């Protein structure tokens, strides 16, 4: 039999920790001394050894309790379950790291709150893998190419507005080069990935075009552009 103070000294734990384990039902000795103090038996010490071992591997206390209280305690199963949780957390941390790196790059020129809002919006439509792929494409293209594309989109939308206000039929053949160039620019952005293209379409369908484009195009012109694209031959 071990008294709580002696067990704490021998294991390197604190009396407070052992009290906490008792309070949460993780390690509750059944024996008491004549004075009413906790007394740990051999079974309690074996359980404590398992608790300390699992804790050193990063197991949370609730997971340790669930593992030890499971019928037919299986250390391999406990470690396997914890490994799955750890891998999930690592993937979440990697996604967070990608987000923070992208945020840091953009904060050099953009407003903080605007950047956060835009990144959150994109995360609703693109998977972490798609965002990472888009970030790689952005790096591969380079800042100058990105600026050129943005400027070209501005010119396209300005032309579309002028044609819309002039009453030009969206199916007018003179608008065909604009539709073709728009498709080329989208393909440049998506890299031909159909999943990214679907996410891009959902983004533009559900969000305010003016917000997405930083005021470059509004919903009216975007709807007109959609009609121009719909009238484009599929060949």
C-alpha positions as CSV (number, residue, x, y, z in Angstrom):
1,X,0.0,0.0,0.0
2,X,1.2,3.5,-0.9
3,X,0.1,6.7,0.7
4,X,-0.5,9.6,-1.7
5,X,2.6,11.6,-0.6
6,X,4.9,8.7,-0.9
7,X,3.5,7.7,-4.3
8,X,3.9,11.3,-5.5
9,X,7.6,11.4,-4.5
10,X,8.4,8.0,-6.1
11,X,6.7,8.9,-9.4
12,X,7.7,12.5,-9.7
13,X,4.1,13.6,-9.8
14,X,2.5,16.1,-7.4
15,X,0.0,15.4,-4.8
16,X,-2.3,17.9,-6.5
17,X,-2.1,15.9,-9.7
18,X,-3.0,12.7,-8.0
19,X,-5.9,14.5,-6.3
20,X,-7.0,15.7,-9.7
21,X,-6.9,12.2,-11.1
22,X,-9.1,11.1,-8.3
23,X,-11.6,13.9,-8.7
24,X,-12.1,13.2,-12.4
25,X,-12.3,9.4,-11.8
26,X,-9.1,8.6,-13.7
27,X,-7.3,7.1,-10.7
28,X,-9.5,6.6,-7.6
29,X,-8.0,4.3,-5.0
30,X,-10.5,2.2,-3.3
31,X,-8.6,1.7,0.0
32,X,-8.4,4.3,2.8
33,X,-6.1,4.3,5.8
34,X,-7.5,4.4,9.3
35,X,-7.2,8.1,9.2
36,X,-9.3,8.3,6.0
37,X,-6.4,9.1,3.7
38,X,-6.1,7.6,0.2
39,X,-4.0,4.4,0.0
40,X,-2.9,3.1,-3.4
41,X,-2.7,-0.6,-4.0
42,X,-0.8,-2.6,-6.5
43,X,-3.6,-2.4,-9.1
44,X,-3.7,1.4,-8.7
45,X,0.0,1.7,-9.2
46,X,-0.2,-0.4,-12.4
47,X,-3.0,1.9,-13.7
48,X,-1.0,5.0,-12.8
49,X,2.0,3.6,-14.7
50,X,-0.3,3.3,-17.8
51,X,-1.6,6.8,-17.2
52,X,1.9,8.3,-17.0
53,X,3.0,6.3,-20.1
54,X,0.0,7.4,-22.2
55,X,0.4,11.0,-20.9
56,X,4.0,11.1,-22.0
57,X,2.8,10.2,-25.6
58,X,0.5,13.2,-25.6
59,X,-2.8,11.5,-24.8
60,X,-5.4,13.9,-23.3
61,X,-6.8,12.7,-19.9
62,X,-10.3,11.9,-21.2
63,X,-8.8,9.7,-23.9
64,X,-6.6,8.0,-21.3
65,X,-9.6,7.2,-19.1
66,X,-11.6,5.9,-22.1
67,X,-8.7,3.7,-23.1
68,X,-8.1,2.3,-19.7
69,X,-11.7,1.7,-18.8
70,X,-12.4,-0.2,-22.1
71,X,-13.0,-3.9,-21.6
72,X,-9.8,-5.8,-22.3
73,X,-7.4,-2.8,-22.4
74,X,-5.4,-2.9,-25.6
75,X,-2.4,-0.6,-25.6
76,X,-1.9,-1.0,-29.4
77,X,-5.5,0.1,-30.0
78,X,-5.1,3.1,-27.7
79,X,-1.9,4.2,-29.5
80,X,-3.5,3.6,-32.9
81,X,-6.5,5.8,-32.0
82,X,-4.3,8.5,-30.6
83,X,-2.1,8.4,-33.7
84,X,-5.2,9.0,-35.9
85,X,-6.1,12.0,-33.8
86,X,-2.6,13.3,-33.9
87,X,-2.4,13.0,-37.7
88,X,-5.7,14.9,-38.0
89,X,-4.3,17.7,-35.8
90,X,-1.1,17.8,-37.8
91,X,-3.1,18.2,-41.0
92,X,-5.1,21.0,-39.4
93,X,-1.9,22.7,-38.3
94,X,-0.5,22.4,-41.8
95,X,-3.6,24.0,-43.2
96,X,-3.3,26.8,-40.6
97,X,0.4,27.2,-41.5
98,X,-0.5,27.6,-45.2
99,X,-3.1,30.2,-44.3
100,X,-0.8,32.2,-42.1
101,X,2.0,32.2,-44.8
102,X,-0.5,33.4,-47.3
103,X,-1.8,36.0,-44.9
104,X,1.7,37.3,-44.1
105,X,2.5,37.7,-47.8
106,X,-0.7,39.7,-48.5
107,X,-0.5,41.8,-45.4
108,X,2.6,43.6,-46.9
109,X,0.2,45.5,-49.2
110,X,-3.4,44.8,-48.2
111,X,-5.6,46.0,-45.3
112,X,-5.6,43.4,-42.4
113,X,-9.4,43.1,-41.9
114,X,-10.1,43.1,-45.7
115,X,-7.5,40.3,-46.2
116,X,-8.9,38.2,-43.4
117,X,-12.4,38.6,-44.8
118,X,-11.3,37.6,-48.3
119,X,-9.3,34.6,-47.1
120,X,-12.3,33.4,-45.0
121,X,-14.5,33.7,-48.0
122,X,-12.2,31.7,-50.2
123,X,-11.9,29.0,-47.6
124,X,-15.6,28.4,-47.8
125,X,-15.3,27.4,-51.5
126,X,-11.8,26.0,-52.0
127,X,-10.4,22.9,-50.2
128,X,-7.0,23.3,-48.4
129,X,-5.4,21.3,-51.2
130,X,-6.9,23.6,-53.8
131,X,-5.8,26.7,-52.0
132,X,-2.3,25.3,-51.8
133,X,-2.3,24.5,-55.5
134,X,-3.5,28.0,-56.3
135,X,-0.8,29.5,-54.2
136,X,1.8,27.5,-56.1
137,X,0.4,28.7,-59.4
138,X,0.5,32.3,-58.2
139,X,4.2,31.8,-57.3
140,X,5.0,30.1,-60.6
141,X,3.3,32.9,-62.6
142,X,5.0,35.7,-60.7
143,X,3.7,39.0,-59.5
144,X,4.0,40.7,-62.9
145,X,1.9,38.1,-64.7
146,X,-0.7,38.4,-62.0
147,X,-0.8,42.2,-62.4
148,X,-1.1,41.8,-66.2
149,X,-4.1,39.4,-65.8
150,X,-5.9,41.6,-63.4
151,X,-5.4,44.6,-65.7
152,X,-6.7,42.5,-68.6
153,X,-9.8,41.5,-66.7
154,X,-10.4,45.2,-65.9
155,X,-10.3,46.0,-69.6
156,X,-12.7,43.0,-70.4
157,X,-15.2,44.1,-67.8
158,X,-15.0,47.8,-69.0
159,X,-15.7,46.6,-72.6
160,X,-18.6,44.5,-71.4
161,X,-20.2,47.4,-69.5
162,X,-19.9,49.6,-72.6
163,X,-21.5,46.9,-74.8
164,X,-24.2,46.2,-72.3
165,X,-25.1,49.9,-71.9
166,X,-25.1,50.2,-75.7
167,X,-27.7,47.4,-75.9
168,X,-25.4,44.9,-77.7
169,X,-26.9,41.4,-77.9
170,X,-24.8,39.0,-75.8
171,X,-24.8,36.6,-78.8
172,X,-23.3,39.2,-81.1
173,X,-20.3,37.6,-82.8
174,X,-18.1,40.7,-82.0
175,X,-18.2,39.6,-78.3
176,X,-16.9,36.2,-79.1
177,X,-13.2,37.2,-78.7
178,X,-14.0,38.5,-75.2
179,X,-15.7,35.2,-74.3
180,X,-12.7,33.2,-75.6
181,X,-10.2,35.3,-73.8
182,X,-12.2,35.0,-70.6
183,X,-12.1,31.2,-70.8
184,X,-8.3,31.3,-71.5
185,X,-7.8,33.5,-68.4
186,X,-9.9,31.2,-66.2
187,X,-7.9,28.2,-67.5
188,X,-4.7,30.0,-66.6
189,X,-6.1,30.5,-63.1
190,X,-7.4,27.0,-62.6
191,X,-4.5,25.2,-64.3
192,X,-7.2,23.1,-66.0
193,X,-8.2,21.5,-62.7
194,X,-12.0,20.8,-62.9
195,X,-12.4,20.8,-59.1
196,X,-10.9,24.3,-58.8
197,X,-13.1,25.5,-61.7
198,X,-16.2,24.2,-59.9
199,X,-15.1,26.0,-56.7
200,X,-14.5,29.2,-58.7
201,X,-17.9,29.0,-60.3
202,X,-19.6,28.5,-56.9
203,X,-17.7,31.4,-55.5
204,X,-18.9,33.8,-58.3
205,X,-22.4,32.5,-58.1
206,X,-22.9,32.9,-54.4
207,X,-20.8,36.0,-53.5
208,X,-21.0,39.6,-54.5
209,X,-18.9,40.1,-57.7
210,X,-17.9,43.6,-56.6
211,X,-16.4,42.2,-53.4
212,X,-14.6,39.4,-55.2
213,X,-13.2,41.7,-57.8
214,X,-12.5,44.6,-55.5
215,X,-15.0,46.8,-57.4
216,X,-13.8,45.7,-60.9
217,X,-17.2,44.3,-61.9
218,X,-20.7,44.4,-60.4
219,X,-23.5,41.9,-60.5
220,X,-25.2,43.4,-63.6
221,X,-22.1,43.3,-65.8
222,X,-21.3,39.8,-64.5
223,X,-24.7,38.6,-65.5
224,X,-24.2,40.1,-68.9
225,X,-20.8,38.3,-69.2
226,X,-22.6,35.0,-68.2
227,X,-25.0,35.5,-71.2
228,X,-22.0,36.2,-73.5
229,X,-20.4,33.0,-72.4
230,X,-23.6,31.0,-72.7
231,X,-23.9,32.2,-76.3
232,X,-20.4,31.1,-77.1
233,X,-20.3,28.0,-79.4
234,X,-19.2,24.9,-77.6
235,X,-16.9,23.7,-80.4
